[in-house]
Amino acid sequence: MIGSLSRGASSSKVGSCGPFSHRKCLILPSRPRAQANASSAGLTARRRREKRPRSVRSKEVPVAAREVFIVGAKRTPIGSFQGAFASVPVTTLGATAIRAALEHGQVAVDTVEETYMGNVLSAGVGQAPARQAAKAAGLPDRVPATTVSKVCGSGLMSVILGTKSVLLGDADVVVAGGMENMTQSPYLLPKGREGYRMGNGQVIDSMV
């Protein structure tokens, strides 16, 4: 996870993600390349208010005086293709990881100021997957949510964007992560809406 902190304060300790010790939380686990269904999420910490008056906004603090750190990171178990998570919507996986990360970091949902969630296979998911996951996790409607689609780098790019948001003083608490469910990627029927008059129609696999 990422967070803002004044100079001289200690950062959070890097450790393993729950029972899945093979996956280390160096920043935030991005969407797994070799696994089908999983989700991870993180959030930024609030600035240490004892270092400056409560009335001072974070935007007034120079970038050089701000540090970014992870305060909590959680992920769902990894499901195989057409496995245990076959019937679980990707936004539900994302919301589960977000809620767990908030609890792990002991951060209240009403302190979150921005959300970035990576999602690549968005066909059939609906509009704004990041917004869906954020709302399902209980984040306020006022919190902006951005879906990042950068193939295997989507989750990590979400962390990068969240880090920049904190460094620039745009936010102090940011949720960032990734979510994917390849099993639920639908087959697509071009011209299915307008119909076919004659001949054969081709079904396209949206996963590939």
Beta strands, then each sheet from edge to edge (+ up, - down):
strand 1: 4-6
strand 2: 16-17
strand 3: 20-24
strand 4: 37-44
strand 5: 66-68
strand 6: 70-75
strand 7: 114-118
strand 8: 145-148
strand 9: 174-181
strand 10: 187-188
strand 11: 204-205
sheet 1: 1+ 5-
sheet 2: 2+ 3-
sheet 3: 6+ 4- 9+ 7+ 8+
sheet 4: 10+ 11-
end
